[in-house]
Amino acid sequence: MDFTIGFAAFAAVALVGWCIAELKQRACAYNDSEAELQALDAFNTLHLTANDGRELNIDDVMRTISTKGFTA
């Protein structure tokens, strides 16, 4: 009997917490400001021009980072 009451209380608290989290996410929407949108556009433009308009693959990354370490 104690287990069922505990489980029902746990389920009720979990459902209330989940509902609060869902409602908070819908009520407090985030909107980007004009400065943030301009900074994002500048970053994307810089990224596209830096890599000839393509995304780096693992071979490109291995060529540009040091993976051999240091010699003593």
SEFIZA-3560 file (N, C-alpha, C; in Angstrom, 3 decimals):
REM SEFIZA-3560
<numar><xx>0.818</xx><yy>-1.186</yy><zz>0.000</zz><atom>N</atom></numar>
<numar><xx>0.000</xx><yy>0.000</yy><zz>0.000</zz><atom>CA</atom></numar>
<numar><xx>0.874</xx><yy>1.267</yy><zz>0.000</zz><atom>C</atom></numar>
<numar><xx>1.947</xx><yy>1.261</yy><zz>0.791</zz><atom>N</atom></numar>
<numar><xx>2.818</xx><yy>2.430</yy><zz>0.860</zz><atom>CA</atom></numar>
<numar><xx>3.532</xx><yy>2.662</yy><zz>-0.469</zz><atom>C</atom></numar>
<numar><xx>3.865</xx><yy>1.570</yy><zz>-1.138</zz><atom>N</atom></numar>
<numar><xx>4.546</xx><yy>1.698</yy><zz>-2.432</zz><atom>CA</atom></numar>
<numar><xx>3.648</xx><yy>2.362</yy><zz>-3.463</zz><atom>C</atom></numar>
<numar><xx>2.399</xx><yy>2.003</yy><zz>-3.524</zz><atom>N</atom></numar>
<numar><xx>1.495</xx><yy>2.582</yy><zz>-4.523</zz><atom>CA</atom></numar>
<numar><xx>1.246</xx><yy>4.062</yy><zz>-4.256</zz><atom>C</atom></numar>
<numar><xx>1.148</xx><yy>4.448</yy><zz>-2.981</zz><atom>N</atom></numar>
<numar><xx>0.968</xx><yy>5.862</yy><zz>-2.654</zz><atom>CA</atom></numar>
<numar><xx>2.222</xx><yy>6.647</yy><zz>-3.023</zz><atom>C</atom></numar>
<numar><xx>3.380</xx><yy>6.092</yy><zz>-2.719</zz><atom>N</atom></numar>
<numar><xx>4.652</xx><yy>6.749</yy><zz>-3.066</zz><atom>CA</atom></numar>
<numar><xx>4.826</xx><yy>6.882</yy><zz>-4.563</zz><atom>C</atom></numar>
<numar><xx>4.488</xx><yy>5.823</yy><zz>-5.288</zz><atom>N</atom></numar>
<numar><xx>4.616</xx><yy>5.866</yy><zz>-6.736</zz><atom>CA</atom></numar>
<numar><xx>3.638</xx><yy>6.858</yy><zz>-7.348</zz><atom>C</atom></numar>
<numar><xx>2.419</xx><yy>6.912</yy><zz>-6.833</zz><atom>N</atom></numar>
<numar><xx>1.430</xx><yy>7.866</yy><zz>-7.335</zz><atom>CA</atom></numar>
<numar><xx>1.871</xx><yy>9.292</yy><zz>-7.037</zz><atom>C</atom></numar>
<numar><xx>2.437</xx><yy>9.531</yy><zz>-5.869</zz><atom>N</atom></numar>
<numar><xx>2.928</xx><yy>10.872</yy><zz>-5.528</zz><atom>CA</atom></numar>
<numar><xx>4.092</xx><yy>11.257</yy><zz>-6.426</zz><atom>C</atom></numar>
<numar><xx>5.001</xx><yy>10.323</yy><zz>-6.660</zz><atom>N</atom></numar>
<numar><xx>6.136</xx><yy>10.580</yy><zz>-7.547</zz><atom>CA</atom></numar>
<numar><xx>5.665</xx><yy>10.892</yy><zz>-8.960</zz><atom>C</atom></numar>
<numar><xx>4.722</xx><yy>10.125</yy><zz>-9.457</zz><atom>N</atom></numar>
<numar><xx>4.201</xx><yy>10.356</yy><zz>-10.810</zz><atom>CA</atom></numar>
<numar><xx>3.505</xx><yy>11.705</yy><zz>-10.906</zz><atom>C</atom></numar>
<numar><xx>2.752</xx><yy>12.081</yy><zz>-9.869</zz><atom>N</atom></numar>
<numar><xx>2.049</xx><yy>13.366</yy><zz>-9.877</zz><atom>CA</atom></numar>
<numar><xx>3.047</xx><yy>14.526</yy><zz>-9.865</zz><atom>C</atom></numar>
<numar><xx>4.079</xx><yy>14.443</yy><zz>-9.045</zz><atom>N</atom></numar>
<numar><xx>5.093</xx><yy>15.500</yy><zz>-8.987</zz><atom>CA</atom></numar>
<numar><xx>5.853</xx><yy>15.579</yy><zz>-10.308</zz><atom>C</atom></numar>
<numar><xx>6.153</xx><yy>14.434</yy><zz>-10.894</zz><atom>N</atom></numar>
<numar><xx>6.865</xx><yy>14.420</yy><zz>-12.176</zz><atom>CA</atom></numar>
<numar><xx>6.018</xx><yy>15.042</yy><zz>-13.277</zz><atom>C</atom></numar>
<numar><xx>4.736</xx><yy>14.738</yy><zz>-13.314</zz><atom>N</atom></numar>
<numar><xx>3.854</xx><yy>15.309</yy><zz>-14.336</zz><atom>CA</atom></numar>
<numar><xx>3.676</xx><yy>16.821</yy><zz>-14.153</zz><atom>C</atom></numar>
<numar><xx>3.564</xx><yy>17.267</yy><zz>-12.921</zz><atom>N</atom></numar>
<numar><xx>3.440</xx><yy>18.704</yy><zz>-12.668</zz><atom>CA</atom></numar>
<numar><xx>4.725</xx><yy>19.419</yy><zz>-13.085</zz><atom>C</atom></numar>
<numar><xx>5.866</xx><yy>18.861</yy><zz>-12.755</zz><atom>N</atom></numar>
<numar><xx>7.144</xx><yy>19.455</yy><zz>-13.159</zz><atom>CA</atom></numar>
<numar><xx>7.302</xx><yy>19.505</yy><zz>-14.660</zz><atom>C</atom></numar>
<numar><xx>6.894</xx><yy>18.451</yy><zz>-15.334</zz><atom>N</atom></numar>
<numar><xx>6.970</xx><yy>18.396</yy><zz>-16.798</zz><atom>CA</atom></numar>
<numar><xx>6.056</xx><yy>19.448</yy><zz>-17.426</zz><atom>C</atom></numar>
<numar><xx>4.860</xx><yy>19.589</yy><zz>-16.881</zz><atom>N</atom></numar>
<numar><xx>3.929</xx><yy>20.606</yy><zz>-17.400</zz><atom>CA</atom></numar>
<numar><xx>4.481</xx><yy>22.013</yy><zz>-17.207</zz><atom>C</atom></numar>
<numar><xx>5.070</xx><yy>22.289</yy><zz>-16.054</zz><atom>N</atom></numar>
<numar><xx>5.650</xx><yy>23.609</yy><zz>-15.796</zz><atom>CA</atom></numar>
<numar><xx>6.784</xx><yy>23.884</yy><zz>-16.777</zz><atom>C</atom></numar>
<numar><xx>7.626</xx><yy>22.890</yy><zz>-17.021</zz><atom>N</atom></numar>
<numar><xx>8.742</xx><yy>23.075</yy><zz>-17.957</zz><atom>CA</atom></numar>
<numar><xx>8.241</xx><yy>23.339</yy><zz>-19.369</zz><atom>C</atom></numar>
<numar><xx>7.218</xx><yy>22.624</yy><zz>-19.807</zz><atom>N</atom></numar>
<numar><xx>6.669</xx><yy>22.833</yy><zz>-21.149</zz><atom>CA</atom></numar>
<numar><xx>6.033</xx><yy>24.209</yy><zz>-21.275</zz><atom>C</atom></numar>
<numar><xx>5.290</xx><yy>24.630</yy><zz>-20.272</zz><atom>N</atom></numar>
<numar><xx>4.643</xx><yy>25.930</yy><zz>-20.334</zz><atom>CA</atom></numar>
<numar><xx>5.658</xx><yy>27.072</yy><zz>-20.266</zz><atom>C</atom></numar>
<numar><xx>6.715</xx><yy>26.893</yy><zz>-19.488</zz><atom>N</atom></numar>
<numar><xx>7.748</xx><yy>27.919</yy><zz>-19.399</zz><atom>CA</atom></numar>
<numar><xx>8.442</xx><yy>28.092</yy><zz>-20.744</zz><atom>C</atom></numar>
<numar><xx>8.707</xx><yy>27.006</yy><zz>-21.426</zz><atom>N</atom></numar>
<numar><xx>9.364</xx><yy>27.074</yy><zz>-22.735</zz><atom>CA</atom></numar>
<numar><xx>8.482</xx><yy>27.803</yy><zz>-23.742</zz><atom>C</atom></numar>
<numar><xx>7.196</xx><yy>27.590</yy><zz>-23.695</zz><atom>N</atom></numar>
<numar><xx>6.285</xx><yy>28.246</yy><zz>-24.636</zz><atom>CA</atom></numar>
<numar><xx>6.037</xx><yy>29.704</yy><zz>-24.270</zz><atom>C</atom></numar>
<numar><xx>6.053</xx><yy>30.027</yy><zz>-22.981</zz><atom>N</atom></numar>
<numar><xx>5.754</xx><yy>31.385</yy><zz>-22.544</zz><atom>CA</atom></numar>
<numar><xx>6.954</xx><yy>32.315</yy><zz>-22.705</zz><atom>C</atom></numar>
<numar><xx>8.141</xx><yy>31.803</yy><zz>-22.545</zz><atom>N</atom></numar>
<numar><xx>9.358</xx><yy>32.625</yy><zz>-22.600</zz><atom>CA</atom></numar>
<numar><xx>10.124</xx><yy>32.331</yy><zz>-23.881</zz><atom>C</atom></numar>
<numar><xx>9.606</xx><yy>32.774</yy><zz>-25.000</zz><atom>N</atom></numar>
<numar><xx>10.257</xx><yy>32.535</yy><zz>-26.288</zz><atom>CA</atom></numar>
<numar><xx>11.452</xx><yy>33.467</yy><zz>-26.442</zz><atom>C</atom></numar>
<numar><xx>12.498</xx><yy>32.981</yy><zz>-27.086</zz><atom>N</atom></numar>
<numar><xx>13.697</xx><yy>33.770</yy><zz>-27.310</zz><atom>CA</atom></numar>
<numar><xx>13.671</xx><yy>34.316</yy><zz>-28.724</zz><atom>C</atom></numar>
<numar><xx>13.912</xx><yy>35.614</yy><zz>-28.860</zz><atom>N</atom></numar>
<numar><xx>13.965</xx><yy>36.256</yy><zz>-30.166</zz><atom>CA</atom></numar>
<numar><xx>15.340</xx><yy>36.870</yy><zz>-30.352</zz><atom>C</atom></numar>
<numar><xx>15.956</xx><yy>36.607</yy><zz>-31.506</zz><atom>N</atom></numar>
<numar><xx>17.268</xx><yy>37.166</yy><zz>-31.797</zz><atom>CA</atom></numar>
<numar><xx>17.154</xx><yy>38.660</yy><zz>-32.052</zz><atom>C</atom></numar>
<numar><xx>18.124</xx><yy>39.414</yy><zz>-31.543</zz><atom>N</atom></numar>
<numar><xx>18.144</xx><yy>40.844</yy><zz>-31.806</zz><atom>CA</atom></numar>
<numar><xx>18.780</xx><yy>41.096</yy><zz>-33.170</zz><atom>C</atom></numar>
<numar><xx>18.661</xx><yy>42.312</yy><zz>-33.646</zz><atom>N</atom></numar>
<numar><xx>19.221</xx><yy>42.667</yy><zz>-34.953</zz><atom>CA</atom></numar>
<numar><xx>20.742</xx><yy>42.538</yy><zz>-34.948</zz><atom>C</atom></numar>
<numar><xx>21.390</xx><yy>42.901</yy><zz>-33.835</zz><atom>N</atom></numar>
<numar><xx>22.845</xx><yy>42.801</yy><zz>-33.735</zz><atom>CA</atom></numar>
<numar><xx>23.293</xx><yy>41.341</yy><zz>-33.788</zz><atom>C</atom></numar>
<numar><xx>22.545</xx><yy>40.451</yy><zz>-33.130</zz><atom>N</atom></numar>
<numar><xx>22.895</xx><yy>39.035</yy><zz>-33.170</zz><atom>CA</atom></numar>
<numar><xx>22.741</xx><yy>38.460</yy><zz>-34.572</zz><atom>C</atom></numar>
<numar><xx>21.702</xx><yy>38.855</yy><zz>-35.270</zz><atom>N</atom></numar>
<numar><xx>21.506</xx><yy>38.371</yy><zz>-36.640</zz><atom>CA</atom></numar>
<numar><xx>22.604</xx><yy>38.868</yy><zz>-37.565</zz><atom>C</atom></numar>
<numar><xx>23.043</xx><yy>40.118</yy><zz>-37.388</zz><atom>N</atom></numar>
<numar><xx>24.135</xx><yy>40.640</yy><zz>-38.204</zz><atom>CA</atom></numar>
<numar><xx>25.446</xx><yy>39.921</yy><zz>-37.890</zz><atom>C</atom></numar>
<numar><xx>25.708</xx><yy>39.638</yy><zz>-36.619</zz><atom>N</atom></numar>
<numar><xx>26.922</xx><yy>38.927</yy><zz>-36.239</zz><atom>CA</atom></numar>
<numar><xx>26.913</xx><yy>37.506</yy><zz>-36.791</zz><atom>C</atom></numar>
<numar><xx>25.768</xx><yy>36.851</yy><zz>-36.767</zz><atom>N</atom></numar>
<numar><xx>25.657</xx><yy>35.506</yy><zz>-37.318</zz><atom>CA</atom></numar>
<numar><xx>25.883</xx><yy>35.512</yy><zz>-38.824</zz><atom>C</atom></numar>
<numar><xx>25.336</xx><yy>36.499</yy><zz>-39.503</zz><atom>N</atom></numar>
<numar><xx>25.530</xx><yy>36.610</yy><zz>-40.941</zz><atom>CA</atom></numar>
<numar><xx>27.002</xx><yy>36.855</yy><zz>-41.278</zz><atom>C</atom></numar>
<numar><xx>27.665</xx><yy>37.723</yy><zz>-40.508</zz><atom>N</atom></numar>
<numar><xx>29.091</xx><yy>37.986</yy><zz>-40.725</zz><atom>CA</atom></numar>
<numar><xx>29.924</xx><yy>36.728</yy><zz>-40.466</zz><atom>C</atom></numar>
<numar><xx>29.590</xx><yy>35.979</yy><zz>-39.423</zz><atom>N</atom></numar>
<numar><xx>30.313</xx><yy>34.739</yy><zz>-39.121</zz><atom>CA</atom></numar>
<numar><xx>30.140</xx><yy>33.720</yy><zz>-40.237</zz><atom>C</atom></numar>
<numar><xx>28.904</xx><yy>33.562</yy><zz>-40.724</zz><atom>N</atom></numar>
<numar><xx>28.664</xx><yy>32.599</yy><zz>-41.798</zz><atom>CA</atom></numar>
<numar><xx>29.395</xx><yy>32.998</yy><zz>-43.067</zz><atom>C</atom></numar>
<numar><xx>29.432</xx><yy>34.282</yy><zz>-43.378</zz><atom>N</atom></numar>
<numar><xx>30.154</xx><yy>34.747</yy><zz>-44.561</zz><atom>CA</atom></numar>
<numar><xx>31.646</xx><yy>34.478</yy><zz>-44.418</zz><atom>C</atom></numar>
<numar><xx>32.196</xx><yy>34.763</yy><zz>-43.243</zz><atom>N</atom></numar>
<numar><xx>33.611</xx><yy>34.508</yy><zz>-42.999</zz><atom>CA</atom></numar>
<numar><xx>33.927</xx><yy>33.028</yy><zz>-43.094</zz><atom>C</atom></numar>
<numar><xx>33.068</xx><yy>32.189</yy><zz>-42.558</zz><atom>N</atom></numar>
<numar><xx>33.285</xx><yy>30.743</yy><zz>-42.592</zz><atom>CA</atom></numar>
<numar><xx>33.252</xx><yy>30.211</yy><zz>-44.024</zz><atom>C</atom></numar>
<numar><xx>32.330</xx><yy>30.711</yy><zz>-44.825</zz><atom>N</atom></numar>
<numar><xx>32.226</xx><yy>30.237</yy><zz>-46.202</zz><atom>CA</atom></numar>
<numar><xx>33.420</xx><yy>30.664</yy><zz>-47.041</zz><atom>C</atom></numar>
<numar><xx>33.944</xx><yy>31.867</yy><zz>-46.806</zz><atom>N</atom></numar>
<numar><xx>35.088</xx><yy>32.316</yy><zz>-47.589</zz><atom>CA</atom></numar>
<numar><xx>36.386</xx><yy>31.671</yy><zz>-47.123</zz><atom>C</atom></numar>
<numar><xx>36.460</xx><yy>31.271</yy><zz>-45.852</zz><atom>N</atom></numar>
<numar><xx>37.691</xx><yy>30.677</yy><zz>-45.327</zz><atom>CA</atom></numar>
<numar><xx>37.936</xx><yy>29.285</yy><zz>-45.887</zz><atom>C</atom></numar>
<numar><xx>36.913</xx><yy>28.526</yy><zz>-46.174</zz><atom>N</atom></numar>
<numar><xx>37.068</xx><yy>27.133</yy><zz>-46.602</zz><atom>CA</atom></numar>
<numar><xx>36.575</xx><yy>26.903</yy><zz>-48.020</zz><atom>C</atom></numar>
<numar><xx>36.605</xx><yy>27.914</yy><zz>-48.846</zz><atom>N</atom></numar>
<numar><xx>36.148</xx><yy>27.814</yy><zz>-50.238</zz><atom>CA</atom></numar>
<numar><xx>34.713</xx><yy>27.329</yy><zz>-50.337</zz><atom>C</atom></numar>
<numar><xx>33.880</xx><yy>27.676</yy><zz>-49.374</zz><atom>N</atom></numar>
<numar><xx>32.476</xx><yy>27.336</yy><zz>-49.415</zz><atom>CA</atom></numar>
<numar><xx>32.151</xx><yy>25.889</yy><zz>-49.119</zz><atom>C</atom></numar>
<numar><xx>33.063</xx><yy>25.158</yy><zz>-48.496</zz><atom>N</atom></numar>
<numar><xx>32.776</xx><yy>23.760</yy><zz>-48.177</zz><atom>CA</atom></numar>
<numar><xx>33.112</xx><yy>23.482</yy><zz>-46.722</zz><atom>C</atom></numar>
<numar><xx>32.513</xx><yy>22.450</yy><zz>-46.202</zz><atom>N</atom></numar>
<numar><xx>32.748</xx><yy>22.068</yy><zz>-44.820</zz><atom>CA</atom></numar>
<numar><xx>33.980</xx><yy>21.182</yy><zz>-44.750</zz><atom>C</atom></numar>
<numar><xx>34.773</xx><yy>21.327</yy><zz>-43.691</zz><atom>N</atom></numar>
<numar><xx>35.984</xx><yy>20.530</yy><zz>-43.537</zz><atom>CA</atom></numar>
<numar><xx>35.637</xx><yy>19.084</yy><zz>-43.220</zz><atom>C</atom></numar>
<numar><xx>36.357</xx><yy>18.155</yy><zz>-43.848</zz><atom>N</atom></numar>
<numar><xx>36.190</xx><yy>16.753</yy><zz>-43.488</zz><atom>CA</atom></numar>
<numar><xx>37.336</xx><yy>16.362</yy><zz>-42.558</zz><atom>C</atom></numar>
<numar><xx>37.403</xx><yy>15.126</yy><zz>-42.167</zz><atom>N</atom></numar>
<numar><xx>38.385</xx><yy>14.707</yy><zz>-41.167</zz><atom>CA</atom></numar>
<numar><xx>39.812</xx><yy>14.822</yy><zz>-41.698</zz><atom>C</atom></numar>
<numar><xx>40.028</xx><yy>14.612</yy><zz>-42.989</zz><atom>N</atom></numar>
<numar><xx>41.369</xx><yy>14.753</yy><zz>-43.550</zz><atom>CA</atom></numar>
<numar><xx>41.845</xx><yy>16.201</yy><zz>-43.492</zz><atom>C</atom></numar>
<numar><xx>40.958</xx><yy>17.151</yy><zz>-43.766</zz><atom>N</atom></numar>
<numar><xx>41.318</xx><yy>18.566</yy><zz>-43.669</zz><atom>CA</atom></numar>
<numar><xx>41.663</xx><yy>18.941</yy><zz>-42.234</zz><atom>C</atom></numar>
<numar><xx>40.908</xx><yy>18.433</yy><zz>-41.302</zz><atom>N</atom></numar>
<numar><xx>41.161</xx><yy>18.733</yy><zz>-39.899</zz><atom>CA</atom></numar>
<numar><xx>42.490</xx><yy>18.144</yy><zz>-39.463</zz><atom>C</atom></numar>
<numar><xx>42.791</xx><yy>16.929</yy><zz>-39.877</zz><atom>N</atom></numar>
<numar><xx>44.055</xx><yy>16.292</yy><zz>-39.503</zz><atom>CA</atom></numar>
<numar><xx>45.247</xx><yy>17.043</yy><zz>-40.089</zz><atom>C</atom></numar>
<numar><xx>45.091</xx><yy>17.649</yy><zz>-41.266</zz><atom>N</atom></numar>
<numar><xx>46.163</xx><yy>18.421</yy><zz>-41.873</zz><atom>CA</atom></numar>
<numar><xx>46.411</xx><yy>19.733</yy><zz>-41.138</zz><atom>C</atom></numar>
<numar><xx>45.372</xx><yy>20.313</yy><zz>-40.567</zz><atom>N</atom></numar>
<numar><xx>45.523</xx><yy>21.638</yy><zz>-39.962</zz><atom>CA</atom></numar>
<numar><xx>45.835</xx><yy>21.606</yy><zz>-38.476</zz><atom>C</atom></numar>
<numar><xx>45.709</xx><yy>20.487</yy><zz>-37.790</zz><atom>N</atom></numar>
<numar><xx>46.040</xx><yy>20.443</yy><zz>-36.368</zz><atom>CA</atom></numar>
<numar><xx>47.281</xx><yy>19.604</yy><zz>-36.149</zz><atom>C</atom></numar>
<numar><xx>47.911</xx><yy>19.782</yy><zz>-35.041</zz><atom>N</atom></numar>
<numar><xx>49.095</xx><yy>19.005</yy><zz>-34.710</zz><atom>CA</atom></numar>
<numar><xx>48.657</xx><yy>17.724</yy><zz>-34.002</zz><atom>C</atom></numar>
<numar><xx>48.912</xx><yy>16.594</yy><zz>-34.631</zz><atom>N</atom></numar>
<numar><xx>48.554</xx><yy>15.321</yy><zz>-34.020</zz><atom>CA</atom></numar>
<numar><xx>49.765</xx><yy>14.495</yy><zz>-33.653</zz><atom>C</atom></numar>
<numar><xx>50.974</xx><yy>15.017</yy><zz>-33.927</zz><atom>N</atom></numar>
<numar><xx>52.190</xx><yy>14.254</yy><zz>-33.650</zz><atom>CA</atom></numar>
<numar><xx>52.781</xx><yy>14.579</yy><zz>-32.292</zz><atom>C</atom></numar>
<numar><xx>52.378</xx><yy>15.662</yy><zz>-31.671</zz><atom>N</atom></numar>
<numar><xx>52.907</xx><yy>16.016</yy><zz>-30.369</zz><atom>CA</atom></numar>
<numar><xx>54.245</xx><yy>16.724</yy><zz>-30.490</zz><atom>C</atom></numar>
<numar><xx>54.994</xx><yy>16.766</yy><zz>-29.412</zz><atom>N</atom></numar>
<numar><xx>56.266</xx><yy>17.467</yy><zz>-29.370</zz><atom>CA</atom></numar>
<numar><xx>57.394</xx><yy>16.473</yy><zz>-29.203</zz><atom>C</atom></numar>
<numar><xx>58.543</xx><yy>16.789</yy><zz>-29.776</zz><atom>N</atom></numar>
<numar><xx>59.733</xx><yy>15.946</yy><zz>-29.563</zz><atom>CA</atom></numar>
<numar><xx>60.511</xx><yy>16.490</yy><zz>-28.380</zz><atom>C</atom></numar>
<numar><xx>61.063</xx><yy>15.598</yy><zz>-27.576</zz><atom>N</atom></numar>
<numar><xx>61.766</xx><yy>16.014</yy><zz>-26.370</zz><atom>CA</atom></numar>
<numar><xx>63.187</xx><yy>16.433</yy><zz>-26.694</zz><atom>C</atom></numar>
//
